[in-house]
Amino acid sequence: MRFQTNLIHGNRADDKSTGATNVPIYLSNAYARQTAKELADIFSGRNIGHVYTRISNPSVEAFEKRMLAIEGGLSATATASGMSAIYLALMNIVQPGDEIIAASGVFGGTYNLLKNLDHQGINVKFLDVLNQETLDQAITSETKIVFAETIGNPKLDILDLESVGKVCQQKEVILIVDSTVTTPYLIKPIEYGADIVIHSTSKYINGTANAIGGMIIDGGSKKYQNEKYTNFETYHKRFRQFAFTAKLKMELGKDLGATMSPTNATLNLTGVETLQLRMKEHCKNAKKLAEYLSTHSKVDEVHFPGLTSSPYYEMAQKYYGEACGGILTVRFGSKEKAFAFIDHLNIISNLANIGDTKSLVIHPASTICAQNSTKEKEQMGVYEDLVRISVGIEDIEDIIEDVNQSLENI
């Protein structure tokens, strides 16, 4: 099936007994089995089935299968949030003494999660530029993971997935890519060498900001055969290319219990059906707003990878063409002007989220990155005069009019 059809029908299983075409919300903590052996076989892994919603649930499974249909890969695991998806994916692989290399332009919450892994004996190296050359120099025998975002949030730097994927393949290092900002509509990282793809489904996948969730897509890498991944030895022998997911579901995923709720799974499953329609509008509106702001006298700088003035323009064209995502950042010259811009907006909401149908704005330096040092903020592309705008799917004329009247009040 083509992309839009897959969004609606991918891995879809209608309820044969009732004829219902929407997945029910299965609000059941546990699932009865007819015999003791049947339940024992599921717990031991000899058979499959639902036993407890902390481990799996029919509504959640339906969403996992739909995401797998549109993203590609081997298997999918839904989680309680995007941050829990990142944490589970990382900690399913690394052990104390291991090393992670990460792009410094990742989302502030992700940056802090990675930074704090030193408490668990994991060393994280942040690279301001993550490409073939820097990775060749940075990867050591202790490096188990390279972590990056397709488009940095809010740095808006573009990951050269193809070259980074080749380096990670040559060095047999797991490449984890957060594709929250781009979604499968714009790019499918597994096709470029990513081993694991992460989504905060709370954003564009859901679309209407009514359900928190995360998703881990396992590409079925064979890298876990490498002797340096000693913690996968048992799982690789038994589950082959399902080693990552099997270990996740049988160990950390089950033990931590950061499971997506059935209600959120159903809401996300409903949202994903309109992903392509919404992303087209997000991308189109973001580019038009970026072009408008780039000519305004009260704006110092506009950062959007779809502008020819962006240092990432050529890389953006390579992977995304005209559709370069729905986020842009604006610098005003001072924190006071940035605050004044936010305070005078009427349609655009001031809150900590992206990917909503509604246009959203935030001052990252005083909110998401408030606990970071000045140096760390600059690594993430965050400055005191910078505002991030997540452009919604309202009429672009109304968005521009709201932005313009706010600028006039500065």
Long-range contacts (C-beta under 8 A, 24 or more apart in sequence): 3-70, 3-184, 3-185, 3-276, 4-276, 4-277, 6-69, 6-70, 7-66, 7-70, 7-272, 7-273, 7-274, 7-275, 7-276, 8-273, 10-65, 10-66, 10-68, 10-69, 10-70, 11-62, 11-65, 11-66, 11-68, 11-69, 12-66, 13-62, 22-266, 22-270, 23-58, 23-59, 23-62, 23-63, 23-265, 23-266, 23-269, 24-58, 24-59, 24-266, 25-59, 25-262, 25-263, 25-266, 26-53, 26-57, 26-58, 26-59, 26-262, 27-262, 27-263, 28-53, 28-57, 29-53, 45-246, 45-250, 53-259, 53-262, 54-254, 54-257, 54-259, 55-249, 55-253, 55-254, 55-259, 56-249, 57-259, 57-262, 57-265, 58-262, 59-262, 59-263, 59-265, 59-266, 59-269, 60-259, 60-260, 60-261, 60-262, 60-265, 62-265, 62-269, 63-213, 63-260, 63-265, 63-266, 63-268, 63-269, 63-272, 64-215, 66-269, 66-272, 67-199, 67-201, 67-205, 67-215, 67-217, 67-272, 68-217, 70-184, 70-272, 70-275, 71-184, 71-188, 71-190, 71-197, 71-199, 71-217, 72-184, 72-188, 72-190, 72-191, 72-217, 72-219, 73-190, 73-197, 73-217, 73-218, 73-219, 73-220, 74-218, 74-219, 74-220, 74-241, 74-242, 74-245, 75-217, 75-218, 75-220, 75-242, 75-245, 76-215, 76-216, 76-217, 76-218, 77-215, 77-216, 77-218, 77-245, 77-248, 77-249, 77-253, 78-201, 78-213, 78-214, 78-215, 78-216, 78-259, 78-260, 78-265, 79-213, 79-214, 79-215, 79-216, 79-253, 79-258, 79-259, 79-260, 80-212, 80-213, 80-214, 80-258, 80-259, 80-260, 80-261, 81-200, 81-202, 81-212, 81-213, 81-214, 81-258, 82-178, 82-180, 82-198, 82-199, 82-200, 82-201, 82-202, 82-203, 82-213, 82-214, 83-109, 83-110, 83-113, 83-200, 83-214, 84-214, 84-256, 84-258, 85-198, 85-199, 85-200, 85-214, 85-215, 85-216, 86-110, 86-113, 86-178, 86-198, 86-214, 87-113, 87-258, 88-216, 88-248, 88-252, 88-253, 88-256, 88-258, 89-176, 89-196, 89-198, 89-216, 89-248, 90-114, 90-117, 90-122, 90-145, 90-147, 90-176, 91-120, 91-252, 92-244, 92-247, 92-248, 92-251, 92-252, 92-253, 93-144, 93-145, 93-174, 93-229, 93-231, 93-244, 94-122, 94-144, 94-145, 95-121, 95-230, 95-231, 96-120, 96-121, 96-122, 97-121, 97-142, 98-122, 98-123, 98-142, 98-143, 98-144, 98-145, 99-123, 99-124, 99-125, 99-140, 99-142, 99-143, 99-144, 100-124, 100-125, 100-143, 100-144, 100-145, 100-146, 100-147, 101-125, 101-127, 101-130, 101-135, 101-138, 101-139, 101-143, 101-145, 101-146, 101-147, 101-173, 102-126, 102-127, 102-130, 102-146, 102-147, 102-148, 103-127, 103-130, 103-147, 103-148, 103-149, 103-152, 103-157, 103-159, 104-128, 104-155, 104-379, 104-380, 105-149, 105-152, 105-153, 105-155, 105-156, 105-157, 105-379, 105-380, 105-381, 106-147, 106-148, 106-149, 106-152, 106-153, 106-178, 106-380, 107-149, 107-152, 107-153, 107-178, 107-180, 107-368, 108-364, 108-368, 108-369, 108-372, 108-380, 108-382, 109-368, 110-149, 110-178, 111-369, 111-372, 111-376, 111-379, 111-380, 112-371, 112-372, 114-147, 115-376, 126-379, 128-379, 130-159, 130-164, 131-160, 131-163, 131-164, 132-160, 132-163, 132-164, 132-166, 132-167, 135-164, 135-167, 135-168, 135-171, 136-167, 139-167, 139-171, 139-173, 141-228, 143-171, 143-173, 144-173, 144-174, 144-228, 144-229, 145-173, 145-174, 145-175, 145-176, 146-173, 146-174, 146-175, 146-176, 147-176, 147-177, 147-178, 148-175, 148-176, 148-177, 148-178, 149-177, 149-178, 149-179, 149-180, 149-181, 150-177, 150-178, 150-179, 150-181, 150-182, 150-186, 150-187, 150-189, 150-319, 151-181, 151-182, 151-305, 151-324, 151-325, 151-327, 152-380, 152-381, 153-180, 153-181, 153-327, 153-354, 153-388, 154-327, 154-329, 154-364, 154-380, 154-381, 154-382, 154-386, 154-388, 155-380, 155-381, 155-382, 156-303, 156-304, 156-305, 156-310, 156-312, 156-325, 156-327, 156-328, 156-329, 156-381, 157-312, 157-381, 158-305, 158-312, 158-315, 158-316, 158-319, 158-320, 160-315, 160-318, 161-187, 161-189, 161-192, 161-193, 161-194, 161-319, 162-192, 162-193, 164-193, 165-192, 165-193, 165-194, 166-193, 168-193, 168-195, 169-193, 172-223, 172-226, 172-228, 173-223, 174-221, 174-223, 180-204, 180-354, 180-355, 181-325, 181-326, 181-327, 181-354, 182-320, 182-325, 183-275, 183-279, 184-275, 185-275, 185-276, 185-279, 186-279, 186-283, 186-319, 186-320, 186-323, 186-325, 187-319, 187-320, 190-217, 190-219, 194-219, 195-219, 195-221, 195-223, 195-244, 196-221, 196-244, 201-268, 201-272, 202-353, 202-355, 203-353, 203-354, 203-355, 203-356, 204-275, 204-278, 204-279, 204-282, 204-326, 204-354, 204-355, 205-268, 205-271, 205-272, 205-275, 205-355, 206-267, 206-268, 206-271, 206-272, 206-355, 207-271, 207-272, 207-274, 207-275, 207-278, 207-355, 207-356, 207-357, 208-271, 208-356, 208-357, 209-353, 209-355, 209-356, 209-357, 209-358, 210-267, 211-263, 211-264, 211-265, 211-267, 211-268, 211-271, 212-264, 213-260, 213-264, 213-265, 213-268, 214-260, 216-248, 218-242, 218-244, 218-245, 218-248, 220-244, 278-357, 278-393, 279-323, 279-326, 280-323, 281-393, 282-325, 282-326, 282-355, 282-391, 282-392, 282-393, 283-322, 283-323, 283-324, 283-325, 283-326, 284-323, 284-396, 285-326, 285-391, 285-392, 285-393, 285-394, 285-396, 285-399, 286-324, 286-325, 286-326, 286-327, 286-328, 286-391, 287-322, 287-324, 288-396, 288-400, 289-328, 289-389, 289-391, 289-396, 289-399, 289-400, 289-403, 290-328, 292-400, 292-403, 293-328, 293-330, 293-403, 296-404, 296-407, 298-332, 298-337, 298-407, 298-410, 299-330, 299-331, 299-332, 299-407, 300-331, 300-332, 300-333, 300-385, 301-330, 301-331, 302-328, 302-329, 302-330, 302-331, 303-328, 303-329, 303-330, 303-331, 303-381, 304-328, 304-329, 326-354, 326-355, 326-390, 326-391, 326-392, 327-354, 327-388, 327-389, 327-390, 327-391, 328-388, 328-389, 328-391, 329-381, 329-386, 329-387, 329-388, 329-389, 330-386, 330-387, 330-389, 331-383, 331-385, 331-386, 331-387, 332-385, 332-387, 332-410, 333-385, 334-384, 334-385, 335-363, 335-365, 335-366, 335-384, 335-385, 337-385, 337-410, 338-363, 338-384, 338-385, 338-386, 338-387, 339-363, 340-409, 340-410, 341-387, 341-406, 341-407, 341-410, 342-387, 342-406, 344-405, 344-406, 344-409, 344-410, 345-402, 345-403, 345-406, 346-402, 346-405, 346-406, 347-394, 347-398, 347-399, 347-402, 348-389, 348-392, 348-399, 348-402, 348-403, 353-390, 354-388, 354-390, 355-390, 356-390, 356-392, 357-392, 357-393, 357-394, 358-392, 358-394, 359-389, 359-390, 359-391, 359-392, 359-394, 359-399, 359-402, 360-389, 360-390, 360-392, 361-387, 361-388, 361-389, 361-390, 362-387, 362-388, 363-387, 363-388, 364-388
